[in-house]
């Protein structure tokens, strides 16, 4: 599985900067990412805090594990 260059706290920080009024294009240039990545993160993580993201990651990992175990 491919790991992200961006940690969850960094993603939250970038999203908060955008909410604070910094232009999306400027953030993307500063952090070396595409606009598509930013908008994907905003759709997935928008309005969450660190504990909610941790819970979501735990649930995703468990779902992935269960899918591997289930007979198809």
N, C-alpha and C positions, 0 to 999 in steps of 0.2 A: 504494500500500500504506500502511495506517495505521501510524504510528509510535507506540510505547508512551510513556506519560508516565514510566514507570519504567525506569531503566537496569538492565542486568544486575547490576552491583555493588550497586545499591540493593535489587534483588530478593533477592540472596544475603544481604544484611545483614538484611533483614526476616525471611527464613526462619531465619537463625541466632538472631535475637532470640527467635523462637517456640520454637526448640529449647532456648534458655536458660531458658525457663519463663515468659515474658511471655504473657499471655492473647491469643488470636487476635483477639477482639473489640476489645481495647485497641489492638493494632497496627493493625487496620483503621481504627479511629477516628483514631488518630494520623497515619496516612499518607493518609487520605482515599480508601480503596479498599473494595471490597465483600469479604465473606467468600468469595464464589465465586471472585474473582480470587486470593485467597490460596491457596485449596485447589487451584485450577488450577495455580498456580506450584509448589506443593509436590509435586503429582503429576508435573509436568514436570521441575522442577529439583532435587527433593529428593535430597540426598546428593552433589550435584555441587560442584565447585570452579570457580573462574573460568576455568581453562584448558579444562576439559571443556565448559563452556557455549560458549566461543569455538569449539571444534571442532564442536559440534553446530550452531551458527549457520552455520558455513562449509559444512557438509554440506547443511543445509536450503537454503541459497542455491544451491548447485550442483544439487541435485535440482530446484529450481524452474526454474533455467535450462535444464536438460536436458528437462524436461517441455514447455517452450515450443518447443524445437527438434525434438522427436520428432514424426514424422508420425503422426496418429491414424487 
